[in-house]
Amino acid sequence: MIVFAWPWLFFLIFLPWFLRWMIPHASQNQGAALKVPFFHELVDDPLRPADQHGLTVWKMRFWIGIGIWCVLLTAAARPEWVGEPIALPVSGRNLLMAVDISGSMKTPDFTIEGERVTRLTALKALGGQFISRRVGDRIRLIVFGSQAYLQTPLTFDRTTVQTMLNEAEIGMAGEKTAIGDALGLAVKRLNDQPDEEHVLVLLTDGSNTTGEITPLEATQLAQEAGIRIYTIGIGANRMEVSTVFGRRTVNPSRDLDEATLQSIASLTGGLYFRAQDTLELDHIYRQIDELEPLERESELLRPIEPLFMWPLGVAFILSILLALHLSGWTTNGKRLVFGKKQSSLKRPPFSMPSPSSLSKGKQPLT
């Protein structure tokens, strides 16, 4: 349906009549500078709307002007098309993702569609799917290596969060791992929202090797702030590598500190997960979806489309028609005034009076 944001502007529709009544005409109380009583006898005045045709043209211009004023008021009242209400799920939850982009995340021990990829590549692929499913959550992305950085603020824009996650590169935050600083940054950014529900998903493949705060100290702060933390340890336990002595099997996750990750999760009421391949990582994301239901309540949204440009377009067209009508131009290019062709003013030729006429007392002609 069509509604007006400022309907009170329609009370101005009688403003032109009010101004006409309040402001006196310019011709009132003013005498003519020059009176030529015989002017109309010399030339037929085309500007006089004395005949019925001139009166009709005047009325036409009057109603065109009224129409322009009405459509301008309609545009100023901001007409809008309001669509049907759409239910939007809103969970009221703040979901934070802290992603490890340290140097160890480049280890190629994951597989996607039969192709071996790095841990960060698998995290981006499956993490992007996880983010796209979190309809109604406000999501914040934190990346960390030697330092922790806030990539996106809390937002409903899941596409932007996915884009920022895909643009994260290994080593851009340093080669080491500062798990404590990442947790501390998450707590710091949520201190201004104490009454809301906060969930943090921490993904890392190593142990805390640097930073200004230890993981357990940051966990205590998160516990006081009411943040529930799910920790995910990424990395395979076995991987074959080529050496000068041939192929050998190594454990690429030997630096993973599972004990600390388990403590972080248990102290905050979360869970610890272990992802050794892409299938397990995808299953973990889906488990978190079940543990943290998406829709808790809904809000109704009515899409609004502005329509002010349509009455403005009508006013523009009417203004052009009025301007053409006032100028008096017709399709054949001849100028008309009140529907009549403009005639040229022909004055009688000037002649000198003869001496005989002066002697007889006749007045000279001009």
N, C-alpha and C positions, 0 to 999 in steps of 0.2 A: 504494500500500500504506500501511498504518497503522504508524507507528513512535512511540516514546516518547522525548522529549528527556531525561527524567530517570527512567529505569526503576528505578534503585536505590531509589526511594521505595516500591516494592512490598515491600521488606523490612520495612516498618513495619506490615504487615497483621496481625501477631500482637501489636502493641503493646497493645491493650485487654486481652488475656488476661494479658500480662506484668504490666500495672499491677494487674489484679485479684489476681494471685498475690502481688505484692510488697506492696501496700498492704492492711493489715488492715481488716476490716469495722468500721464504726463501732459495731456492737452488741457486738463482742467486749470482754470484761473490763468490761462496764458492766452494773450491775444496774438493774432497773426502778425507776422513781421511785415507782410506785404499782401495787400488785398488786390486781386485782379478779378473783378466781377465778370469781365467779358471773356475770361480764359476758355470756358467751356464752349463759348460760341466760336472760338477760333479752331479748336481741335476737340474731337470727341475723346473724352477722358476714358482710357481703357481700365483705369484702376478703380472706377466706381462700381461697386457691386450693386448697382441700382436695379438691374434686371434679375429675373429669376435664376438665370444660369450662374451669375456671379454669386448669388446667395447659396446656391447648391455647392459650388466649389468651396466656399468658405466653410460650410458645414462639413464637407469632406475632410478638409485640413484639420478642423477642430477635433473630429472623432479620431483621426489618425494620431494626433497628439495625445488624446486621452488614452488610446490604446498603448502607445509607447510608455506612458507613465505607469499604466497598470502592470505591464509585463516587467518593467524595471522594478516595481515594488515586489512582484512575485519572485524575481531573481534574488532581490535583497533579503527576502524572508527565508532563503536557503531551503528550497524544496529538496527532499531526499526520498529515495525509494528504500523502504525498509522491507527486507525479505523475511521469509519464514524463520522462526527460531531454530537454531542448531545447538544440540547438546554437546558440550565439550567436556571430556573427562578431566578432572583436576584432582590430583592425589594430595596436594598440599605438602608434598615431600621434597626436600632438597637432596638431590643425589649428586655426590661428588665422585669423580674418578681421578685417582692419582696413578699416573702411568710412568713406569721406569723407562728412561731413554738413555741409560748409561751405556758404556762401551760394550758390556757383556750381552746386551740385547741384540747384537748383530750375529750371534751364534746361529748357524743355519741347521737347527735340529727339529724344525717343524715342516710339515708337508701340507700343501694345498693343491688338490686335484692332481696328485702324483708328482708335483714339482716341489723340490726342497726350497724352503724360504726361511728367512730369519725370524726370530721370535717377535720382533716388533712388527714385521709384516703380517704375521698371523694375528697378532693382537689388534692391529688396525682393522683387518678384515672382519673378524668376529666381534670386536668391540663396536665397530660401526653398526652392525646388525643389532647388537644389544641396545645401543643408544636409540636407534630408530623405533624400537619396541616400547621405549619408556614414555608413552604418551601420557601427558598430564604431570610429569615430574619436571621440576626446575633443575637443570643439569649444570654442573660446573666442572671444568677440566683443569687439572693440575699436572704438569710434567716435571720430572725431577731427575737429576743426575748428581753432580757435585753440589748444585744449588737447586732449589725448588722455585718454579715459576707458575703464575696463574695465567692460563691460556685463554679461558673464557669466564665471564662472570655468570652468576646464576641466570639461566635463560630457558624459555620454552622452545627456543629455536634449535631444534635437534640437528637440522641441516648444517648450521654454523659450527656446532660442536663436532660433528663428524668431519667437516672440512678442516678444522684446526687439528684434530687428531691425525688426519691423513698427512698434514703438512709437517708434523713433528718428525725430526730426523735424529738419528743416533749421534750422541756427542754434543748436540747443540746446547745442552745444559751441563756439560762436563762428562768426564769418563768415569768418575766414581759414583757411589750410591749414597744418598743422604735421605734415608727413610724417615728419620726423626724430623728433619726440616720439612718434609712434605706433609707429615701429619700436623706439625705445628702451624704451617701455613693454612691448612684446612680449618683448624680450630680458630685461628685468628680471624679468618674471613666470615665465620659464622657467629661471632660473639654478638653481633647486632641483631640476630634473629633467634633469641633464646626460646621462644614459644613454639617453634616449628620443629618438625621431625627431620632429622638429618641422618643420612646414610652415606658411608664412604666405602668405595671399592678400591682397594689398594692392589696393584699388580706389579710384581717385581721378580727378578730372577737371581737376586744376590743377597748380600747382607749389608748392614749399615757400616760403611767404611769412612764416612766423613760427615760433617755437619756440626752445627752449634748446639744441638739438643739430641739426646739419645732417644731411640724409639719408645722405650718404656716411659720416659718422662713425658714425651708427647702423648702417649696413650693415656696417662693419668689426666692430662688436660682434656683430652677427648672424652674421657669417661665423665668428668665433671660437667662438660658441655652437653652431655646426652647424645653423643654421636655414636652410632652403631657402625662397626667397621667389619667388612668382609675382606679377608686377605686371600690373595691368589698367588701361589708360587709357580712360576713358569719355567719350563725347561725339561728336556728329556733326561732320563737317567743313564741311557746308553746311546752312544753315537760312534760310528766307525769313521776313522780319519786315516789319511794316507801319510806315511812317514818314510824316511829314507830306508827304514828296515821293513817296509811293507805296510799293510793295513793292520790297524790295531783298534781295539774298542776302549773308549774312554767315557768317563762320567762328566758331561758338560755342566751338570748342576751341583758340582761338589761344593761350590761357594754359597749355595742357597741356605739361609738361616731359617729353617722351618720352625725351630723352637721359638724364636722371637715372633714370627708371624702368627703362630698358634696363640701365644700369650696376648698379642695385640687383639686378636679376634675374641678370645674368651673374656678378657677384662671389659670389653665394651658390649658384650652381648651378641657378637657376630659369630661367624664361622670361618674356618680356614679350609681352603681348597688347594688341591694339587693338580696342575695341568701339565701333563707330559706330552700331549699332542693336541692337534686341532679338535678332534672329537671330544676329548675331555674338556677342553676350554669352552667349546660351544655348550656342552652339557652343564658346566658350571654357571654360565651366564643364564641358562634357562632355569636352573635351580634358584638363582637369585631372583628371577622374575616371579617364581612361586613364593619365595619367602617374603618378598616385598610386592604385594599385589599392586597392580597399576591403578585401577580406578577406585577411588574411595568416595567421591562425590562428583557432581557434575554442575556445570554452569551453562546457562542458556545465552547464546550469542545470536544477535540478529544482524546479518550483513547489511550495511548501509552504503548506498551509492548516491553521490551528489547529482542533482539534476539542474542546478542553476544555469548551466551553459545553454540549455534549450530556450528558456525565456529571454536570455541575453541575445541569442541568435535571432529570435523574433523581433526584439527591439531594434537590433541592427538593421534588419530588412525593412522594418517600418520607417526607420530614420532615413534610409536611402530613398524610399518611395516619397517621403515627405520632402526631402531635399530636391528631388527631381520635380516634384509638383510645384514647389515654391519657385524654382528656377524657370518653370514654364516651358521646358523642352519636351517636345513630342517626338514620336518615332521618325517623323520626316525631317527632324533637325531644325524646324522653325520655332522661334520663341513665341510662346503664348502667355498672356497674362489674363487670369480669370477666364480662360477658355477662348479668348479673342486674339487674333493676330495683332501684333503690335504695329500700329500704323506710324508712319514717319510724320513728324510735325512739319507742315508746310506753312511757312509764314508768307504773307503777301509781300511782294517785292517793294522795296523802298523807292519812292519817287520824289523828286524835288518839286515843291509847289511852283506853279507858274506865277509870274508877276501879276497877271490879270486876276488870278484867284485871290491873291493877297489884297489887291486893291478893292475887291468886292467884299472883303471881310470874311472870307471863308477860312475855316481852320485847316491847317496842313494835315495831311494824312501821314501816318507813321506805319 
